[in-house]
Each structure stands twice: as structure tokens, then as C-alpha cells.
Amino acid sequence: MPELPDVENFKNYFKYNCLHKKIKKVESQSKSLIKKITFNDFQKTLKNKQFNNAWRRGKFLIAELKNDPHKLIFHFGMT
């Protein structure tokens, strides 16, 4: 399980490298890790969008999509 500083470092990395850039392609090595949405719908939701902001809440990283109510929530577990 990652420690809070690890998640904070990834948040900073994510903000530096991913914010305000167009999402061209969505891939997953393990589609079963995506919850509450089918992988095809997940791809459609993210494709051609941009992340507007990201923050950490405990051991979760929350990424906000620009002009979209959806948020992408990462949990850094053991898998």
C-alpha cells in the first residue's frame, strides 16, 4: 500500500504532465479495475477531453475533467 507522500508525488507528477492536454487514447491492462462503468463507456467519456484539476484525498487521487461533471478517481492499491 502506498504511503501518503507517494500519492502526493504522483499527484504532482499528474498535474505537471497531464493537465490541459487532450486525451487521445484510453488503454487498460486490466479492464476489471475500472468500476461502475463499462470500458467502452469509460473510453468514450475520456476521449478528446482534458483534465482541468487534480487533488489528493487521503490515498485517492481525484482528477477533474474540463467542462464535464465526471471525475476520475485513482486508488493506489496493491494490484
Buried (B, 14 or more C-beta within 10 A) or exposed (E): EBEEEEBEEBBEEBBEEEBEEEBEEBEEEEEEEBEEEEBEEBBEBBEEBBBBEBEBEEBEBBBBBEEEEEBBEBBBEEE
